[in-house]
């Protein structure tokens, strides 16, 4: 029996009372990690990433049973789940995502640009807290004159992206790694479109579509990131 077969073969002993499952403990743990989200980073956990590659068909089949699709970015070593697009009731196993607020969206888009600029360099894309405050200051609304509250809103936007693990801590205080998962969370076909989306937000457009339609018009759709 190969290593791959061992992960998918029926377990010899139940893992708990009433256990009727067939998957091994490592494979079950992998499924749970993917379900918890927001993503699996293979650059952080090489063993889990290799197991996913070895059992990709098994994992994909399992999630298909509960209306979830598995997406892998082989270059960035990122895997995440998304609800299948199906117009039937009782087909949403993942709770609806809370839409990003204005500052959170602006920051995510600007960080997406920074991630792209760093691509291929071999180094992690990083951003300091002060840099992100400066980014949001460029988009500060003229009616916002309370410096203390503005700083708090900047920190709240950073915290939200941290909660989604689109920003992760580094060894340096107040410096963050921009997760490669941001490229999948904001899957833009054309990076050059980002300034247009940012301009739409600055112009107080009600909402926009990250993936433009055939008419290339901004439409009412709030961008959704990975599940919390």
N, C-alpha and C positions, 0 to 999 in steps of 0.2 A: 504494500500500500504506500502511495506517495504521501508527502507532507500535505499536499492539497487535498487529497482524499481524506486524510485524517481529520482535517478541519470540518469537512462536510459530512463525514460518516456519522451514523447514529452513535450517541454516547453510550458507553458501557454501563455507567452508573448514573441514576438521576441526580441532578444537582440540588433538588429540593423535593419535599413531599408533594406528590402529584405531578411531578415533572414528566411530560410526555413529549418534550421537544427532541429534535434530532441533532441540533447544532452543538458544537463544542463550546466550552466556556469562552475561549478567546473570540470566537466568531460572534457569539451572543453579545459579548461586551462591545465589540465593534459596532454591531447594529444599534445598541443603546447609545453609544457615543454619537453616531450619526443622527439618531432621532433627537437627541438632546440639542444638537447643533451648537453654535450656528454653522460650524463646518469642521472638517478634519484637515489638519495641516501636516502633510507628510514630511515637511522639512523639520518639524518639531518632534514627531513620533514616526520614525522610519519603520518600526516593526508593524505598527497599525496600518501604515500605508502599504507595505508589502503584502500584508494579509488581505487588504482590500483588493489589490491587484490580482492576487492568487485566486480570490473567491468573488471576483467582480460579477460574474454571471449569477451566482447564487444570491449575492446581495441584491443585485438588480431585480431578480425575480421575486425575492421576498418583499421588497418595497413596492413593486408593481401591484402586489396583492392588496395593498392598503393605499392605493392611489397616490404614490409618491414616485418621483423620478430622481435618479441619481446622476449627478453631473460631475465629471472629473476634468480638471485642468492638469494635463500631464506635465506641462512645462513648469508650472508653479507648484505642483504637488498639492492641490487643493481639491477636496471633495465636499459636496453639499447636496442637500435634498431640497426639492421643491414640490409643491402640490401639483398633481397632474391637472391639466386643463380639461375638465369634463363637466358638463352641465347636468348633473344629477345630484339629488339630495344625499346627505350622509356620506360625502366623499372627501371631506376635508379633515384629515387626521392631525394637521398642524394648525394651531390657533392662528387666527388672522393677525398679521403684523401691524403694529402701531405705526402709522405713517411718520416719516421724518418731518420735523418742524423745519421752518425756513433756514435757521442757522445751521442745523444739522445737515440739511441737504446741500447748502452752499459749501460747507466744510468738506463733506464727502466728495463733492465734485472737484474741488481744488486739490484734495489729497489724491484723487484719481489721476489728475494731471501729473502730480509729483511722482506718483508710482510709475507712470509711463515714462517719464523723463529719466528715471533711474534704471529702467529695464535694460538688461544686457550688460550692466556694469559689474555684476558679481557682488554688489554691495546691497544691503538692505536699505530701503527708502525710509528715512526717519524724519520726524518733525518735532520740534520743541513746542512746549506749551505757549511760549511767547510768540513763536512763529504763527501758530494757529490763531492766537488772539489778533495778531497783525493782519492775517488773512481776513478774518471776520470784520475787522475794523474798516477794511476797504469796501465792505458791503453794508456798513452801518447805515441805518435809516436816519434821515434828517430829523425825524421827530424824536429819536432816541438821544436824550441829553443827559441821562443819568449814568455816569461813568461806572459807578459801583454795580448797578444792576446789569449794565452791559457786560462787565467782566464776569459776573455770575452767569449770564446767559452763554458766554463763550465757554466757560468751564462746564456748564451743563451739556453743551453740544459735544465737547470732548468726551465727557463721561458717557454719553449715549453711544458714541462710536466705540468706546471701550467696552461697553456692555455687549455690543454686537461682535466684539473681538475684531473689529476692523482697525483698531489701534491697540497695540499691546505694549506692555512696559519693557524698558531696556534697563541696563545696569545704571544708567544715569537718571537721576531724579528729574522729572518734568521733560524727559525726552521719550518719544514713543516711536515704535516701529509701525510703519504703515503695512498692514497685512496684505499679502498677495490676493487674499480672498476678496478684496475690494474690487478687483478686476472682474470677478464673477458676480459680485453683488450689483455692480453697475456695468453690465455687459454691453458697452457701446461699440457699435460697428465702426464709428469714426470719431476718434479722440478729438479731432478738430471741431466737433459739434459742441463740445463742453462749454466754450465761451458763450455760445448762443443760448444754452440752457441757463447759464448763470445770468446772462443779460435779461432773460425772461423773468427770472426770480426778482432781480433788482427792479424791474419795471412793474413788479407786483402782479404779474400774470397769475390767474387763479391756480393753475397747475400746468404741468407739461408732461410730455411723453418722452422718456429717455430713448425709446426706439421709435423714430419718426415713422409715420405711415407713408403710403404711396404719394400723398400730396406734400409730404415733408412739412406739414403744419404742426404747430403745437396743439395738443389736444388735452382734454381733461383727464389726467391720470397721474396720480402721485407715485413716485418711484418706490418700489418695495425692495427692501434688503432681506438678508437672510433671517430666518426665524430666530426669535429670542429664546 
